[in-house]
Amino acid sequence: MFVDAQVSEKTAHISSMVQKQKTAAPKKKVRITQAPRFNRAVTQPPPNTTKWRPKRNPYVGAPRKTYQQSSRLSAVSHNQFVSGGGYARPRVPSKVVVPERSEFNTVKHHSPPKELTRHNSSPDKMVSDTNGSTTIDDECSPLSSTMRRISKIMSGISMERDSGNSSPTTEFASNYKIVQEFAKTGDPIQDIRNFAAYHKLGDVEVKFTETRLKKSKVAHCHCKITVGQHKYSSYPEDFYDKAASERHACQKALDDLMTKYSKRKSLLLSSNDDIIERIPPMLEKHNNAVWMWQIEADYIDMYNEQLPADWLQVIDNNPHVSIEKCLGGYVLKHCNPDDVLQKGKKLEISLNVGDVSVPCNTVNFGENNRLYALITAAHSCYEVWCQQCGTPEYERFLRLTEKMEVFYNNHQGELVSPVITLGSCYVIQQDGGWIRARALSLPHDGFVDCFLIDYGEEIHIPIETMYVMKREFALEQAQAFVCRLAGLEEVGEASADSEHLTALVGREFVVEIIPEESSSDEIAIPVVVYDITTGASINEELISLLTVESAVPVLDKSGVTDVYVSNIESNGDVYVQVRNFGYTCLMDLLKSISDSIIKNPPLDLLIPRPTPGTSRDRLYLVKCNVTQRWLRATIIDWSPKGDLAQIYFLDIGNTQVVSVANDRMYPLDKLSEVLCQYPPQAVKVRFMIEKIPSDFVQRAEKLLPSDERVLLKISSYDNENVAWVEFFKRMSDGVLVFINKSISVEAELQSFSSDVCGSNETRKRLMNLVQFGDATKTVPSGGSLKKPDLPKMGDYFNVNIPFAVNPWNFFVQPLDSFNELTALMADMQEYYKDLQFSPVPIEDIVPGKIYASKHEDGKWYRTSVLKVIHSGSISVFYCDFGYYTNLTLAQLVPLDAKYMSFPYQALKAKIAGIKPIKNKWTMEDCDIFNSLVTKKQFVSILVNIEKDELYKSDIVLLLLLIDTSSEEDINIKEVLIARGIATSV
């Protein structure tokens, strides 16, 4: 997340004048930390410290700001379930209350469930079904349902019914079977065929290849074995005969397949009821689809029971489970309980045969809604990642980590992942350690974006450091869960990568969930964090720390910044304020203290009076003669007698002489320690001008009043590291004014008022320079019109496409304002209907100005002038419909002022993530793309914004276009790739 001074709604479009291509910040180094190795939950439960609850920020008078979830968090986070009272989000995976068998047999493929209930994981929780019956949720013992069922079976067998030659399994053989063990012969060639037949994996195909080295007289044999969708090879071992290579390949196949398909001895087969009850919660804890073989293996580990051969048919009757065939096998995915119509939709699957899935975590808050947690990543107040520590699950995770270190250190050479699949889990090597991660992107230039599922960090790593995850290392749930710090919404955006938040990483805290702060659609858990030793609320401490940290004024070094001018000096020094959130907090706090001083003056603080010896590096609260407000000040100079002092006001940048004996100067540290921590708000810059006129202050104050926001652009820095700057401002009539040029030209006009330079023609030429400076070089296509509002990165953006050239060159119009554009066009046609052509002097045609022009279709359009070549050729842009052309001088008509307030509507765009198959887009490519998009409406996703290579002041939106007009959504990017027009980048 980047926090910059934001361009206002009225001046947003001016940023295109100085828009820069920003480089990404360097990725920070990942810190991998672990909590102490003992079970705190047993030895020392989280203490019941004094509860702290969010309230109105003490430094802000307005109500609390609401939490806004980031698109990045939605992209990287995994499902997380919470066990804790009153929480609005899902607490544990869904549990299906199973109907009686007679009813189950009548359930249709797409019928809704009888009952679906989310519940806490505490023991003996009663769950009611629709018929009023109850079931006992006893998840603390995985064998409980099995024991109840066996007890029921045994109790149903009476001595009268037992003739002496029956057994408990005879009558109930259809439901309870003992699984026989697969018998090996000792010959791997025969065993692999028997194993494949026993488990119905398909035929075993054997192929041989021979290779002969230049200096070798004997050929080397290699064998390839295919069992269903599984493939194995004797390579890299070399053999001199086919039989030996076949035995080696068959043994490798047998060893691998037995870990995936072998059944444990003497395991009960689960009943249909248990399958329906247990499988959906298992699937719900996985973000992506899961292979059938992993579910079977995980099921045995969890319940010590065996799934029957037909369990897929049984679970397929559940409307909350989708099953799909993939690469010769089957994958399963949990359907949204709130949208049973998901059942039957085609799954978006990109799995490889060996991919395993790591279950998501369940965060177990205690009876007092508290737990011990280790903070592993803190990206902002809205995104703090933790691990719950001191639990049996965490202890198992630590043991798994140790085993993973040993295993991958010994086998890393043979486990490098040959293919990276989006969303799949891998083991990665980072700083010599081994970490579980999920792929967030496909490989690009040899690198992949990964999310560390146990730590909450996102990293960019080489593909060769990613390894196949073995199933035994996917058994423990992902450890990282994400929280947000309740009560810090006001400083949420400003807290990105804060040093104060970073200092929390690697420390253990007591974390308390705040159910009343939660909502059903948010991902992060609202919490209050307490210090383990003192019990102090970390949230409360951070409010003041982050508020002060957010008050640092920052000027964009290569872009534009919204500023207010607070003081102007005759030597060209200008003091500006960046009025961010921290500035507002500072001003509110100063006003509060000032009101208190006016009501009850603390006269005792005036003694002793400041002296040259006691005032050094000390701040005071002094009344400013210019603003008539009490402001922070420091003494910068003394009179020889020590009776007068020159003070400098930190937040506005001006100076004042005070009488130490007569003027009140309150020591700031006696009034407020927080006020002393705020950084100075006045930033000194230097007005970039060739010659400073004698009346510079008067001219500048007129054009740069302190209550009006202006744009500042840094040109360079002097030897004292003070910035030379240019100022821009939009006047009430819509004219864009270059302040520096305006003052310079006005001074020139005044000095030459008595000679030819004062002629009307020259004056008009100079005034054009005042308004647009070097606009002929950098004028944006939208001219002096405002830029329309854009969505945040990753958000949806409904658009209409009026004009398209190719996938890298088309224009979009925001659908949100399409009705307003239609009304404006209708009004323009009526307003100009009787006007033919009105000649305008060539001197009045200025690049960047907006005119009306009549197109060959007979309609009037708003038109921006880009370049004046001569009276017969003027380059223009139809700024609402995205079309460039040349007009004559006679075709341009002045645009009425009432049409100037509506932002231009044509935005340049390109399809994100593709490039042409050939070096450039062919005519055929352009025709196909035009037929797909022109004059159609789409739901788009804003991926990025970049500079236009041809028109440097314009921006280009990188979009994904989704056609939602049919039952199935169509991604235009995928259509272009499928048709062989484009390829992914």
JOPERA-V481756 format. One record per residue. N is the residue number from 0. RES is the residue in one small letter. SS is DSSP state (h for helix, s for strand, l for the rest). PHI is phi as a letter, one per 20 degrees, with the letter a starting at -180 (NA if undefined). Layout:
[[N & RES & SS & PHI] [N & RES & SS & PHI]]
//
This chain:
[[0 & m & l & NA] [1 & f & l & d] [2 & v & l & d] [3 & d & l & c] [4 & a & l & f] [5 & q & l & e] [6 & v & l & f] [7 & s & l & f] [8 & e & l & f] [9 & k & l & f] [10 & t & l & d] [11 & a & h & f] [12 & h & h & f] [13 & i & h & f] [14 & s & h & f] [15 & s & h & f] [16 & m & h & f] [17 & v & l & c] [18 & q & l & f] [19 & k & l & d] [20 & q & l & e] [21 & k & l & f] [22 & t & l & e] [23 & a & l & f] [24 & a & l & f] [25 & p & l & f] [26 & k & l & f] [27 & k & l & f] [28 & k & l & f] [29 & v & l & f] [30 & r & l & d] [31 & i & l & d] [32 & t & l & c] [33 & q & l & c] [34 & a & l & f] [35 & p & l & g] [36 & r & l & e] [37 & f & l & b] [38 & n & l & e] [39 & r & h & f] [40 & a & h & g] [41 & v & h & e] [42 & t & h & f] [43 & q & l & b] [44 & p & l & f] [45 & p & l & g] [46 & p & l & f] [47 & n & l & e] [48 & t & l & f] [49 & t & l & f] [50 & k & l & f] [51 & w & l & d] [52 & r & l & c] [53 & p & l & f] [54 & k & l & b] [55 & r & l & f] [56 & n & l & g] [57 & p & l & f] [58 & y & l & d] [59 & v & l & c] [60 & g & l & e] [61 & a & l & f] [62 & p & l & f] [63 & r & l & f] [64 & k & l & f] [65 & t & l & e] [66 & y & l & f] [67 & q & l & d] [68 & q & l & f] [69 & s & l & e] [70 & s & h & f] [71 & r & h & f] [72 & l & h & f] [73 & s & h & f] [74 & a & h & f] [75 & v & h & e] [76 & s & l & f] [77 & h & l & d] [78 & n & l & g] [79 & q & s & c] [80 & f & s & d] [81 & v & s & c] [82 & s & s & d] [83 & g & l & a] [84 & g & l & f] [85 & g & l & n] [86 & y & l & f] [87 & a & l & f] [88 & r & l & e] [89 & p & l & g] [90 & r & l & e] [91 & v & l & c] [92 & p & l & g] [93 & s & l & g] [94 & k & s & c] [95 & v & s & e] [96 & v & l & e] [97 & v & l & e] [98 & p & l & f] [99 & e & l & f] [100 & r & h & g] [101 & s & h & f] [102 & e & h & f] [103 & f & h & g] [104 & n & l & f] [105 & t & l & e] [106 & v & l & f] [107 & k & l & e] [108 & h & l & f] [109 & h & l & d] [110 & s & l & f] [111 & p & l & f] [112 & p & l & f] [113 & k & l & f] [114 & e & l & a] [115 & l & s & c] [116 & t & s & c] [117 & r & l & e] [118 & h & l & b] [119 & n & l & f] [120 & s & l & e] [121 & s & l & f] [122 & p & l & f] [123 & d & l & m] [124 & k & s & e] [125 & m & s & e] [126 & v & s & c] [127 & s & s & e] [128 & d & l & e] [129 & t & l & f] [130 & n & l & e] [131 & g & l & n] [132 & s & l & f] [133 & t & s & c] [134 & t & s & c] [135 & i & s & e] [136 & d & s & e] [137 & d & l & c] [138 & e & l & f] [139 & c & l & f] [140 & s & l & c] [141 & p & l & f] [142 & l & l & e] [143 & s & h & f] [144 & s & h & f] [145 & t & h & f] [146 & m & h & f] [147 & r & h & f] [148 & r & h & f] [149 & i & h & f] [150 & s & h & f] [151 & k & h & f] [152 & i & h & f] [153 & m & h & f] [154 & s & h & f] [155 & g & l & e] [156 & i & l & d] [157 & s & l & d] [158 & m & l & f] [159 & e & l & f] [160 & r & l & e] [161 & d & l & e] [162 & s & l & e] [163 & g & l & o] [164 & n & l & d] [165 & s & l & d] [166 & s & l & c] [167 & p & h & g] [168 & t & h & e] [169 & t & h & f] [170 & e & h & f] [171 & f & l & d] [172 & a & l & f] [173 & s & l & f] [174 & n & l & d] [175 & y & l & c] [176 & k & l & c] [177 & i & s & e] [178 & v & l & f] [179 & q & l & e] [180 & e & l & e] [181 & f & l & f] [182 & a & l & e] [183 & k & l & e] [184 & t & l & e] [185 & g & l & n] [186 & d & l & d] [187 & p & h & f] [188 & i & h & f] [189 & q & h & f] [190 & d & h & f] [191 & i & h & f] [192 & r & h & f] [193 & n & h & f] [194 & f & h & f] [195 & a & h & f] [196 & a & h & f] [197 & y & h & f] [198 & h & l & d] [199 & k & l & l] [200 & l & l & e] [201 & g & l & o] [202 & d & l & f] [203 & v & s & e] [204 & e & s & d] [205 & v & s & c] [206 & k & s & c] [207 & f & s & d] [208 & t & s & c] [209 & e & s & c] [210 & t & s & c] [211 & r & l & c] [212 & l & l & f] [213 & k & l & g] [214 & k & l & e] [215 & s & l & d] [216 & k & l & e] [217 & v & l & d] [218 & a & l & f] [219 & h & s & e] [220 & c & s & d] [221 & h & s & c] [222 & c & s & d] [223 & k & s & d] [224 & i & s & d] [225 & t & s & c] [226 & v & s & c] [227 & g & l & m] [228 & q & l & e] [229 & h & s & e] [230 & k & s & c] [231 & y & s & b] [232 & s & s & b] [233 & s & l & f] [234 & y & l & f] [235 & p & l & e] [236 & e & l & f] [237 & d & l & d] [238 & f & s & c] [239 & y & l & e] [240 & d & l & c] [241 & k & h & f] [242 & a & h & f] [243 & a & h & f] [244 & s & h & f] [245 & e & h & f] [246 & r & h & f] [247 & h & h & f] [248 & a & h & f] [249 & c & h & f] [250 & q & h & f] [251 & k & h & f] [252 & a & h & f] [253 & l & h & f] [254 & d & h & f] [255 & d & h & f] [256 & l & h & f] [257 & m & h & f] [258 & t & h & f] [259 & k & h & e] [260 & y & h & c] [261 & s & l & f] [262 & k & l & d] [263 & r & l & f] [264 & k & l & f] [265 & s & l & l] [266 & l & l & d] [267 & l & s & f] [268 & l & s & e] [269 & s & l & f] [270 & s & l & f] [271 & n & h & f] [272 & d & h & f] [273 & d & h & f] [274 & i & h & f] [275 & i & h & f] [276 & e & h & f] [277 & r & h & e] [278 & i & h & f] [279 & p & h & g] [280 & p & h & f] [281 & m & h & f] [282 & l & h & f] [283 & e & h & f] [284 & k & l & e] [285 & h & l & d] [286 & n & l & f] [287 & n & l & d] [288 & a & l & f] [289 & v & s & c] [290 & w & s & f] [291 & m & h & g] [292 & w & h & f] [293 & q & h & f] [294 & i & h & f] [295 & e & h & f] [296 & a & h & f] [297 & d & h & f] [298 & y & h & f] [299 & i & h & f] [300 & d & h & f] [301 & m & h & e] [302 & y & h & d] [303 & n & l & l] [304 & e & l & c] [305 & q & s & d] [306 & l & l & f] [307 & p & l & f] [308 & a & l & f] [309 & d & l & d] [310 & w & h & f] [311 & l & h & f] [312 & q & h & f] [313 & v & h & f] [314 & i & h & f] [315 & d & l & f] [316 & n & l & f] [317 & n & l & e] [318 & p & l & f] [319 & h & l & d] [320 & v & s & c] [321 & s & s & d] [322 & i & s & c] [323 & e & s & b] [324 & k & s & e] [325 & c & s & b] [326 & l & l & l] [327 & g & l & n] [328 & g & s & c] [329 & y & s & c] [330 & v & s & c] [331 & l & s & c] [332 & k & s & b] [333 & h & s & f] [334 & c & l & e] [335 & n & l & f] [336 & p & l & g] [337 & d & l & e] [338 & d & l & b] [339 & v & h & f] [340 & l & h & f] [341 & q & h & f] [342 & k & l & f] [343 & g & l & n] [344 & k & l & f] [345 & k & l & f] [346 & l & l & f] [347 & e & l & e] [348 & i & l & d] [349 & s & l & c] [350 & l & l & e] [351 & n & l & e] [352 & v & l & g] [353 & g & l & e] [354 & d & l & f] [355 & v & l & d] [356 & s & l & d] [357 & v & l & e] [358 & p & l & f] [359 & c & l & f] [360 & n & s & e] [361 & t & s & d] [362 & v & s & e] [363 & n & s & d] [364 & f & l & e] [365 & g & l & f] [366 & e & l & f] [367 & n & l & e] [368 & n & l & m] [369 & r & s & c] [370 & l & s & b] [371 & y & s & e] [372 & a & s & b] [373 & l & s & d] [374 & i & s & f] [375 & t & s & d] [376 & a & s & b] [377 & a & s & c] [378 & h & s & e] [379 & s & s & a] [380 & c & l & f] [381 & y & l & e] [382 & e & s & b] [383 & v & s & d] [384 & w & s & e] [385 & c & s & c] [386 & q & s & d] [387 & q & s & f] [388 & c & l & d] [389 & g & l & n] [390 & t & l & d] [391 & p & h & g] [392 & e & h & f] [393 & y & h & f] [394 & e & h & f] [395 & r & h & f] [396 & f & h & f] [397 & l & h & f] [398 & r & h & f] [399 & l & h & f] [400 & t & h & f] [401 & e & h & f] [402 & k & h & f] [403 & m & h & f] [404 & e & h & g] [405 & v & h & f] [406 & f & h & f] [407 & y & h & f] [408 & n & h & f] [409 & n & h & e] [410 & h & h & c] [411 & q & h & f] [412 & g & h & f] [413 & e & h & d] [414 & l & l & d] [415 & v & s & g] [416 & s & l & f] [417 & p & l & f] [418 & v & l & c] [419 & i & l & d] [420 & t & l & d] [421 & l & l & f] [422 & g & l & n] [423 & s & l & e] [424 & c & s & d] [425 & y & s & b] [426 & v & s & d] [427 & i & s & d] [428 & q & s & d] [429 & q & s & c] [430 & d & l & l] [431 & g & l & n] [432 & g & s & d] [433 & w & s & c] [434 & i & s & c] [435 & r & s & e] [436 & a & s & b] [437 & r & s & d] [438 & a & s & f] [439 & l & l & e] [440 & s & l & b] [441 & l & l & e] [442 & p & l & g] [443 & h & s & b] [444 & d & l & l] [445 & g & l & n] [446 & f & s & c] [447 & v & s & c] [448 & d & s & e] [449 & c & s & c] [450 & f & s & d] [451 & l & s & e] [452 & i & l & f] [453 & d & l & d] [454 & y & l & c] [455 & g & l & n] [456 & e & l & e] [457 & e & s & d] [458 & i & s & c] [459 & h & s & d] [460 & i & s & c] [461 & p & s & f] [462 & i & h & f] [463 & e & h & f] [464 & t & h & e] [465 & m & s & d] [466 & y & s & c] [467 & v & s & f] [468 & m & l & e] [469 & k & l & f] [470 & r & h & f] [471 & e & h & f] [472 & f & h & e] [473 & a & l & d] [474 & l & l & f] [475 & e & l & e] [476 & q & l & f] [477 & a & l & g] [478 & q & l & e] [479 & a & s & f] [480 & f & s & c] [481 & v & s & d] [482 & c & s & c] [483 & r & s & c] [484 & l & s & e] [485 & a & l & f] [486 & g & l & n] [487 & l & l & d] [488 & e & h & f] [489 & e & h & f] [490 & v & h & d] [491 & g & l & g] [492 & e & h & f] [493 & a & h & f] [494 & s & h & e] [495 & a & l & g] [496 & d & l & l] [497 & s & l & f] [498 & e & h & f] [499 & h & h & f] [500 & l & h & f] [501 & t & h & g] [502 & a & l & f] [503 & l & l & f] [504 & v & l & f] [505 & g & l & n] [506 & r & l & d] [507 & e & s & e] [508 & f & s & c] [509 & v & s & e] [510 & v & s & d] [511 & e & s & d] [512 & i & s & f] [513 & i & l & d] [514 & p & h & g] [515 & e & h & f] [516 & e & h & e] [517 & s & l & e] [518 & s & l & c] [519 & s & l & f] [520 & d & l & d] [521 & e & l & e] [522 & i & l & e] [523 & a & l & f] [524 & i & s & e] [525 & p & s & f] [526 & v & s & c] [527 & v & s & d] [528 & v & s & d] [529 & y & s & d] [530 & d & s & f] [531 & i & l & f] [532 & t & l & f] [533 & t & l & e] [534 & g & l & m] [535 & a & l & f] [536 & s & s & f] [537 & i & h & f] [538 & n & h & g] [539 & e & h & f] [540 & e & h & f] [541 & l & h & f] [542 & i & h & g] [543 & s & h & f] [544 & l & h & f] [545 & l & h & f] [546 & t & h & f] [547 & v & h & f] [548 & e & h & f] [549 & s & l & f] [550 & a & l & e] [551 & v & l & f] [552 & p & l & f] [553 & v & l & c] [554 & l & l & e] [555 & d & l & f] [556 & k & l & f] [557 & s & l & c] [558 & g & l & c] [559 & v & s & d] [560 & t & s & c] [561 & d & s & f] [562 & v & s & c] [563 & y & s & c] [564 & v & s & e] [565 & s & s & d] [566 & n & s & b] [567 & i & s & c] [568 & e & l & d] [569 & s & l & f] [570 & n & l & e] [571 & g & l & n] [572 & d & s & f] [573 & v & s & c] [574 & y & s & d] [575 & v & s & c] [576 & q & s & d] [577 & v & l & d] [578 & r & l & e] [579 & n & l & e] [580 & f & h & f] [581 & g & h & f] [582 & y & h & f] [583 & t & h & f] [584 & c & h & f] [585 & l & h & f] [586 & m & h & f] [587 & d & h & f] [588 & l & h & f] [589 & l & h & f] [590 & k & h & f] [591 & s & h & f] [592 & i & h & f] [593 & s & h & f] [594 & d & h & f] [595 & s & h & f] [596 & i & h & f] [597 & i & h & f] [598 & k & h & f] [599 & n & l & c] [600 & p & l & f] [601 & p & l & e] [602 & l & h & f] [603 & d & h & f] [604 & l & h & f] [605 & l & h & f] [606 & i & l & d] [607 & p & l & f] [608 & r & l & f] [609 & p & l & f] [610 & t & l & c] [611 & p & l & g] [612 & g & l & e] [613 & t & l & e] [614 & s & l & e] [615 & r & l & f] [616 & d & l & m] [617 & r & l & d] [618 & l & s & d] [619 & y & s & c] [620 & l & s & d] [621 & v & s & c] [622 & k & s & e] [623 & c & l & e] [624 & n & l & f] [625 & v & l & f] [626 & t & l & e] [627 & q & l & m] [628 & r & l & c] [629 & w & s & e] [630 & l & s & c] [631 & r & s & f] [632 & a & s & b] [633 & t & s & c] [634 & i & s & e] [635 & i & s & d] [636 & d & s & a] [637 & w & s & c] [638 & s & l & f] [639 & p & l & g] [640 & k & l & e] [641 & g & l & n] [642 & d & l & e] [643 & l & s & d] [644 & a & s & c] [645 & q & s & e] [646 & i & s & d] [647 & y & s & d] [648 & f & s & e] [649 & l & l & f] [650 & d & l & d] [651 & i & l & c] [652 & g & l & n] [653 & n & l & d] [654 & t & s & d] [655 & q & s & b] [656 & v & s & e] [657 & v & s & c] [658 & s & s & e] [659 & v & l & f] [660 & a & l & e] [661 & n & l & d] [662 & d & l & e] [663 & r & l & e] [664 & m & l & c] [665 & y & s & e] [666 & p & s & g] [667 & l & h & f] [668 & d & h & f] [669 & k & h & e] [670 & l & h & e] [671 & s & l & a] [672 & e & h & f] [673 & v & h & f] [674 & l & h & f] [675 & c & h & f] [676 & q & h & e] [677 & y & l & f] [678 & p & l & f] [679 & p & l & g] [680 & q & l & e] [681 & a & l & e] [682 & v & s & d] [683 & k & s & e] [684 & v & s & c] [685 & r & s & c] [686 & f & s & f] [687 & m & l & e] [688 & i & l & b] [689 & e & l & f] [690 & k & l & b] [691 & i & l & e] [692 & p & l & f] [693 & s & l & f] [694 & d & l & d] [695 & f & h & g] [696 & v & h & f] [697 & q & h & f] [698 & r & h & f] [699 & a & h & f] [700 & e & h & f] [701 & k & h & f] [702 & l & h & e] [703 & l & l & c] [704 & p & l & f] [705 & s & l & f] [706 & d & l & e] [707 & e & l & d] [708 & r & s & e] [709 & v & s & c] [710 & l & s & d] [711 & l & s & d] [712 & k & s & c] [713 & i & s & e] [714 & s & s & e] [715 & s & s & a] [716 & y & s & c] [717 & d & l & e] [718 & n & l & f] [719 & e & l & e] [720 & n & l & m] [721 & v & l & e] [722 & a & s & e] [723 & w & s & e] [724 & v & s & c] [725 & e & s & d] [726 & f & s & d] [727 & f & s & c] [728 & k & s & b] [729 & r & s & d] [730 & m & l & e] [731 & s & l & f] [732 & d & l & e] [733 & g & l & n] [734 & v & l & f] [735 & l & s & e] [736 & v & s & d] [737 & f & s & e] [738 & i & h & f] [739 & n & h & g] [740 & k & h & f] [741 & s & h & f] [742 & i & h & f] [743 & s & h & f] [744 & v & h & f] [745 & e & h & f] [746 & a & h & f] [747 & e & h & f] [748 & l & h & f] [749 & q & h & f] [750 & s & h & f] [751 & f & l & d] [752 & s & l & f] [753 & s & l & e] [754 & d & l & d] [755 & v & h & f] [756 & c & h & f] [757 & g & h & e] [758 & s & l & f] [759 & n & h & f] [760 & e & h & f] [761 & t & h & f] [762 & r & h & f] [763 & k & h & f] [764 & r & h & f] [765 & l & h & f] [766 & m & h & f] [767 & n & h & f] [768 & l & h & f] [769 & v & h & g] [770 & q & h & f] [771 & f & h & c] [772 & g & l & l] [773 & d & l & e] [774 & a & h & f] [775 & t & h & f] [776 & k & h & e] [777 & t & h & c] [778 & v & l & f] [779 & p & l & f] [780 & s & l & f] [781 & g & l & f] [782 & g & l & m] [783 & s & l & e] [784 & l & l & f] [785 & k & l & f] [786 & k & s & e] [787 & p & l & f] [788 & d & l & f] [789 & l & l & d] [790 & p & l & f] [791 & k & l & f] [792 & m & l & g] [793 & g & l & n] [794 & d & l & e] [795 & y & s & f] [796 & f & s & b] [797 & n & s & f] [798 & v & s & c] [799 & n & s & d] [800 & i & s & d] [801 & p & s & e] [802 & f & s & b] [803 & a & s & b] [804 & v & s & d] [805 & n & s & b] [806 & p & l & f] [807 & w & l & d] [808 & n & s & b] [809 & f & s & b] [810 & f & s & c] [811 & v & s & c] [812 & q & s & d] [813 & p & s & f] [814 & l & h & f] [815 & d & h & f] [816 & s & h & d] [817 & f & h & f] [818 & n & h & f] [819 & e & h & f] [820 & l & h & f] [821 & t & h & f] [822 & a & h & f] [823 & l & h & f] [824 & m & h & f] [825 & a & h & f] [826 & d & h & f] [827 & m & h & f] [828 & q & h & f] [829 & e & h & f] [830 & y & h & f] [831 & y & l & d] [832 & k & l & f] [833 & d & l & e] [834 & l & l & e] [835 & q & l & e] [836 & f & l & c] [837 & s & l & d] [838 & p & l & f] [839 & v & l & d] [840 & p & l & g] [841 & i & h & f] [842 & e & h & f] [843 & d & h & e] [844 & i & l & e] [845 & v & l & c] [846 & p & l & g] [847 & g & l & o] [848 & k & l & f] [849 & i & s & d] [850 & y & s & c] [851 & a & s & d] [852 & s & s & b] [853 & k & s & e] [854 & h & l & e] [855 & e & l & f] [856 & d & l & e] [857 & g & l & n] [858 & k & l & d] [859 & w & s & e] [860 & y & s & c] [861 & r & s & f] [862 & t & s & c] [863 & s & s & d] [864 & v & s & e] [865 & l & s & d] [866 & k & s & b] [867 & v & s & d] [868 & i & s & e] [869 & h & s & a] [870 & s & l & f] [871 & g & l & e] [872 & s & s & b] [873 & i & s & c] [874 & s & s & f] [875 & v & s & c] [876 & f & s & c] [877 & y & s & f] [878 & c & l & f] [879 & d & l & d] [880 & f & l & c] [881 & g & l & m] [882 & y & s & c] [883 & y & s & e] [884 & t & s & a] [885 & n & s & d] [886 & l & s & c] [887 & t & l & e] [888 & l & h & g] [889 & a & h & f] [890 & q & h & e] [891 & l & s & e] [892 & v & s & c] [893 & p & s & g] [894 & l & l & e] [895 & d & l & f] [896 & a & h & f] [897 & k & h & f] [898 & y & h & e] [899 & m & l & e] [900 & s & l & f] [901 & f & l & f] [902 & p & l & f] [903 & y & s & f] [904 & q & l & d] [905 & a & l & e] [906 & l & s & d] [907 & k & s & f] [908 & a & s & b] [909 & k & s & b] [910 & i & s & f] [911 & a & l & e] [912 & g & l & n] [913 & i & s & c] [914 & k & s & b] [915 & p & s & f] [916 & i & l & f] [917 & k & l & e] [918 & n & l & f] [919 & k & l & b] [920 & w & l & f] [921 & t & l & e] [922 & m & h & g] [923 & e & h & f] [924 & d & h & g] [925 & c & h & f] [926 & d & h & f] [927 & i & h & f] [928 & f & h & f] [929 & n & h & g] [930 & s & h & f] [931 & l & h & e] [932 & v & h & c] [933 & t & l & f] [934 & k & l & l] [935 & k & l & c] [936 & q & s & d] [937 & f & s & c] [938 & v & s & e] [939 & s & s & d] [940 & i & s & c] [941 & l & s & f] [942 & v & s & e] [943 & n & s & a] [944 & i & s & c] [945 & e & s & c] [946 & k & s & f] [947 & d & l & f] [948 & e & l & f] [949 & l & l & e] [950 & y & l & d] [951 & k & l & f] [952 & s & l & e] [953 & d & l & e] [954 & i & s & d] [955 & v & s & c] [956 & l & s & e] [957 & l & s & e] [958 & l & s & c] [959 & l & s & d] [960 & l & s & e] [961 & i & s & d] [962 & d & s & e] [963 & t & l & d] [964 & s & l & f] [965 & s & l & d] [966 & e & l & f] [967 & e & l & d] [968 & d & l & f] [969 & i & s & c] [970 & n & s & e] [971 & i & h & g] [972 & k & h & g] [973 & e & h & f] [974 & v & h & f] [975 & l & h & f] [976 & i & h & f] [977 & a & h & f] [978 & r & l & e] [979 & g & l & m] [980 & i & l & e] [981 & a & s & c] [982 & t & s & c] [983 & s & s & f] [984 & v & l & c]]
//
